Amino acid sequence: MATIGTFKKTGTEYTGEILTLSLQAKGVRLVPTSGASGENAPTHRVLVGRAEIGAAWTKTSNDSGREYLGLKLDDPSFAAPIYANLFDDEDGEGSSLIWSRPNTRRGD
């Protein structure tokens, strides 16, 4: 697992940055969607400036019952979408975007 972003909640939005070796995005906003339709519809849009680079869904952890956001980030420059989770920090001051490589089994 790796922390690839830090965010602060301001009202109903999250603002922050995402930093990886190939992505340095500041001023990232997670904005609640208005009138989300369908049970699988995202609850938030991920924006950098006017560009939408992803979506987020409100989820609840099985072990603690805490809510967090599951993000899917995508851009034409990415080889594949990035999946990460936004968790509130222990101190309650901010939130961390955590990425971990998906477990895939190879048939070797």
C-alpha positions as CSV (number, residue, x, y, z in Angstrom):
1,M,0.0,0.0,0.0
2,A,1.2,3.5,-0.8
3,T,-0.2,6.9,0.1
4,I,-0.5,8.7,-3.3
5,G,-2.6,11.7,-2.2
6,T,-3.6,13.9,0.7
7,F,-7.0,15.7,1.0
8,K,-8.9,18.1,3.3
9,K,-12.6,18.2,3.6
10,T,-14.1,21.6,3.0
11,G,-17.9,21.5,3.3
12,T,-19.1,18.6,1.1
13,E,-16.0,18.6,-1.1
14,Y,-12.5,17.2,-0.7
15,T,-9.6,19.2,-2.0
16,G,-6.0,18.1,-2.3
17,E,-3.3,16.6,-4.4
18,I,-2.3,13.3,-6.0
19,L,1.4,12.6,-6.5
20,T,3.0,9.5,-8.1
21,L,6.1,9.1,-10.2
22,S,4.1,9.9,-13.4
23,L,1.2,12.0,-12.0
24,Q,1.6,15.3,-10.1
25,A,-1.9,16.8,-9.8
26,K,-2.5,19.7,-7.4
27,G,-5.9,21.2,-6.9
28,V,-7.7,17.9,-7.2
29,R,-11.4,18.1,-6.1
30,L,-13.8,15.4,-5.2
31,V,-17.2,16.9,-5.7
32,P,-20.5,15.2,-4.7
33,T,-22.7,14.3,-7.7
34,S,-26.1,15.8,-7.8
35,G,-29.0,13.4,-8.5
36,A,-26.9,10.2,-8.8
37,S,-29.1,7.7,-10.5
38,G,-28.9,3.9,-10.0
39,E,-27.3,2.0,-7.1
40,N,-23.9,1.8,-8.9
41,A,-23.8,5.5,-9.8
42,P,-20.8,7.3,-8.4
43,T,-21.3,9.6,-5.4
44,H,-18.5,12.0,-6.3
45,R,-16.7,13.2,-9.4
46,V,-12.9,13.7,-9.4
47,L,-11.8,17.0,-11.1
48,V,-8.6,18.7,-11.8
49,G,-9.5,22.2,-13.0
50,R,-12.4,21.6,-15.5
51,A,-11.1,18.1,-16.4
52,E,-12.9,15.1,-14.9
53,I,-10.3,12.4,-14.2
54,G,-12.4,9.9,-12.3
55,A,-15.2,9.0,-10.0
56,A,-15.7,7.9,-6.4
57,W,-18.2,5.8,-4.6
58,T,-19.1,5.9,-0.9
59,K,-18.3,2.6,0.8
60,T,-18.4,1.2,4.3
61,S,-15.6,-1.0,5.7
62,N,-16.6,-4.5,6.9
63,D,-14.5,-4.5,10.0
64,S,-15.1,-1.1,11.6
65,G,-18.2,0.2,9.8
66,R,-16.3,3.4,8.8
67,E,-17.2,5.2,5.6
68,Y,-14.6,5.9,3.0
69,L,-14.5,6.7,-0.7
70,G,-13.4,4.2,-3.4
71,L,-11.9,6.0,-6.4
72,K,-11.3,5.1,-10.0
73,L,-9.0,7.5,-11.7
74,D,-8.5,7.4,-15.5
75,D,-6.9,9.6,-18.1
76,P,-5.8,9.0,-21.7
77,S,-2.2,9.2,-20.5
78,F,-2.6,6.2,-18.1
79,A,-1.9,2.7,-19.3
80,A,-4.8,1.5,-17.2
81,P,-7.2,3.0,-14.6
82,I,-5.9,3.5,-11.1
83,Y,-8.0,2.3,-8.1
84,A,-7.5,3.8,-4.7
85,N,-9.3,4.4,-1.4
86,L,-9.7,7.7,0.5
87,F,-9.6,7.2,4.3
88,D,-9.9,9.8,7.0
89,D,-6.7,10.2,8.9
90,E,-6.5,9.1,12.6
91,D,-6.2,12.6,13.8
92,G,-9.3,13.7,11.9
93,E,-7.4,16.6,10.3
94,G,-7.4,15.2,6.7
95,S,-7.7,12.2,4.5
96,S,-5.2,10.0,2.7
97,L,-5.5,8.4,-0.7
98,I,-4.2,4.9,-0.5
99,W,-3.3,2.8,-3.5
100,S,-2.4,-0.9,-3.5
101,R,-1.6,-3.1,-6.5
102,P,-4.5,-5.5,-7.2
103,N,-3.9,-9.1,-6.4
104,T,-3.8,-11.1,-9.7
105,R,-2.8,-14.7,-10.0
106,R,-0.8,-15.7,-12.9
107,G,-1.3,-19.0,-14.5
108,D,2.5,-19.8,-14.6
